[in-house]
């Protein structure tokens, strides 16, 4: 695995499987009270320009369980929030910390931390991608399905950071994926370039039922992500009544089709309350697996 986790594109198939295998082992040990202090004496700095429930709690808990500690650093806590250049912040924090997790808006900020710092950088989310989420998703799919190769995933909704990373992750592990999104809300051009060698293993369509037909996994996310609140009304007009995971959509999927949602969910918008509750075990396994997958990443990068 590379020195950093900046985006899923940087990982090989072997890297992803190694993370999932280690995550499974760490999860088993956690459930059975087996301590694994792989990062004893080490400190993770957690930079948050965007607030979070799952990201903060899972990384902070994960570092504690690995024998280390985590420092919560909001933009208000750092001089970077007052104009200090990223390259200076990266160099300073590299003298104090053993790794940095950053959850922010610009992908370039994450790339710059890695460029100028000398310690591992983990992307906890940017507007471009969400690699930690997708590692947890793949872990969850493999837990429930037994394997990943040959499965079909469908993503319904905005071609956002989660969708982008999901497409890359699924294709890298031998899955196929179809994305249904409204006009103007397509995947980033870099993702559309990435998928070209994969041929018919990828499709982007307008009709959610077309995307979900024969799917083993259906995935959705909110219509308006963090930072897009000002677009909420416009986005609702584009998505409402069409881009929803509901019982009608699920009727065209494969038997025992899973449903995943990265959370938080807006029930009865992108997913009905009925479908979410019917698949709550899968969705909350997915949320839990953020902890285990991220612990695996931290061990592989910081040990």
N, C-alpha and C positions, 0 to 999 in steps of 0.2 A: 504494500500500500504506500502511496505517496506520503510525503511529510505532513500534508495538510488534507482536510476535506473541505474543498471550496465548492464543488459541484459534482453531481453524479457522473457527468461526462468524463471526469478525470480518473474514475475508477474502472479497473478491468472487471470482467465477469468473475475472475478468481478473487479479486479484492472483495467484491460484494458477498460472494459465498463465504469467504473467510470471516467477514464481519458477522454474517448470519449464524455461522457455526459457533463462533465465540459467544454471541448473544444468547444462543440457546443454552450453552454451558453455564453462563453467568446467571441466567434465569433459573435454571435447575438448582444451582447452588444457593441462590437467594431464597427460593421457596423451601429449601431443605436446611436452612440455617447454617450453611457452610460459608465461612468468611473468606473473602478474597481481596486482601489488601494490596493489590498490585500497584497502587499509586500512593503508598504510604509516604507521608512527608511532602507530597507534591500539591501545588496550588493551581487551580483553574480560575482565570479571570473571566467573568461573564459580562460582556458589554451589551446593554439593552437600549437601543434607540426606539424599539417597538415593545410594548408591554406583552406579557405572556402569562398563561397559566401552566400549560404542559411543559414548555421549554424550560422555564426557570426551575420548576419543582423537580423535573426529571433530571436535569443536569446537576442541581445542587444535591439532591438525594443520592444520585449516582456517584458523585465524587466522595461523599461521606461513606457510602458502602464500599468504595474502593480504597478507603483508608486515607484519602486526601481531604482537602477542603476547597470550597468554592467561594469566590468573592463576587457579590452582586455589584455591578458598576453601571449606573444609569448615565445617560448623556449629561445629566446635571452634576454627576459626581466627577466627571473627567474634564480636563482642560480642552479635550477635543470638541466638547460642546460649546466652547468659547473661542474656537478658532485655531487651536493648536493643530498643525499639520499632522495628517495620519502617519507620515513617516517618522515624525518625532515621537508620537505616542507609541508607535510600534517598537521603536528602539528602547524607550524607557521601560515599557511593560515587559519586554523580553529580558530585562535585567532582574525583574522581581518574580515573574511567574514561570510556570512550566508549560502552560498552554492557554489559549484564549478561545472562548466561544463568543461569537458576535451575532446578534439578531438586529438587523438594520434594514434600511431601504435600498441603498445602492450596492450592487454586486461589486462595483469597483472598490468600495471601501474594504471589502473582505479581501479582494485580490491585493490591494495595497498593503494591508496588514501582513499578508504572507510575504510580499515582496521585500518589505523593509525590516520586518522582524526576524528573529532567529529561533522562534519557538513554534510549535504546531498551532495552526489556526483552524477552527471548526466553524463552518457556516451553520448557524442556528436558524436562519431564514433570511432571504432577501426578496425584493420584488421579482427577481429573476428566477430563483430556484429555492428548493427546500429539501436538501439531500437527506437530512436526518429523519424527516418524516417518511420518506420513501423507503429507507432501510427498515424502519419499523413496519411499514406496510407489507414489504416483501417477507419479512419475518412472520407476520401474522398470516399471510396467504399460505406460506409453506407449512405453518403449524396446522392450519385447518385442512389443507388439501394434500399434504404429504410431500408435494414437489411443486416446482414452478414451471418446468419445461412443458411447452405445448398448451398451457392455459390461455384463455382469452380474457382480457380485461376491457372494460368500457368506462370511460370517464364522461360524465354528463355535466355540462356547465361551462364556466369561464375557463379559457385556455391560459390559466394563471401560473404562478410559480409552482404550485403543487402539481397541476396537470403536466407542466413541462418536465419536472423531475420524474414523475410517474411514467411518462412515455419512455424516457431514457432508461430508467431502471428496469421496466418490464422487458424492453427489447434486449437489453444486455443479458438478462437471465433466461432468454428463450421463450418468453411469452409474446403473444400478439396483443395489440391494443387499438381500440377505435375510440376516437374523441368526437363528441357531439357538442357543438358550440354555435351560438348565433353569429351572424355576420358582424365583423368588427371586434370580435372577442376571440380571435384565433390564437393559436400558439405562436410564440416568438419565432422570428425567421431563422434564428440559429438552430432551433429544435427541428424546424421543417427541413433544414439542410442536413441535420444529423440523421433523420429517419430515412433518407433516400436509399442507402444501401440495403435497407431491410425490406424493400418491396411491399408485398401484400400483407406483411405482418403489422403494418400501420395503415390506418385510414382516418381522415378527418371529414366529418359529415355534418349536415344540419339537423337531421332527424334523429332524436334520441333513441327511438325504437330500432332504427337501422343499426345504430352503434351497439345497442344492448343485445341484439339478436344472437343467441347462442353463447352469451357471456358466462364465464365462471365467476367473475368478480365485477361488481358494479361499484363505482366510486363517484362521489360528488363532493362539492365544497360550496361555501356560501357564494351568493351572487356578487356581493360587495365585500372585498377583503379590507383589512386594516389599511387606512390611508385613502380609501376610496369612498368614504362616507358621503362626500359631496356629489358623487355620481349615483347614489343609491336609487333615486327616482328614475333616472334614465336607464339604469341597469335593470330595475324591476320590469320596466316596459319591454325590454328585450328578452328577458328570461321567463317571466311569469306565464303560467299556463302551459308551457312547453317543456322547459328544462327542469323537470322535477322527477326525482326517483319516487315512484308510487307503485301501487299494486298492478296497474295497467302496464307500466313499463316492465315490471318484474315478470309479467306473464310470458314474455318472449325470451327470457334468459334460460340457461340450462338448469336442470334440477339441482337443488342444493347450491344455488348461486349465492355467493357471499355479497354483503354490502359493507362498504367501508366509507368512513367520513373522517377527515382529519380533525374536526371539531375546532371551535364551537359550532354547533348546528343551529340554524334558524328553522325550527320545526314548522312544517306545513308551508315552507317556501321551497328550498332546493330538495327537501326530502320530507315525506309525510311522517307524522308522528307514528302512524301504524307501521310503516316499513322500518323506521328507526328502532322502535321497540322490538319488532320481530327479529331484528339482527343486532340487538344491543350487545350480546355476548361478543360478537366479532368486533364491533366498533370499540368497545371498551378494552378488549384484548389488544387492539391496535393502539389505543392510547397508552396502556400499560407498557407496551413493547417499545415505546419511545425510550423509557428508562433503560431497558436491557440492551437495545441496539446502540444507544449513545454510550453506554458503559463500554461496550465492545470497541467502539471507535476510539474512545479515550485511552483504553488500554493499548490498542494497537499503535496509536500515535504518540503517547506520552510515557509509556513504560521505559 
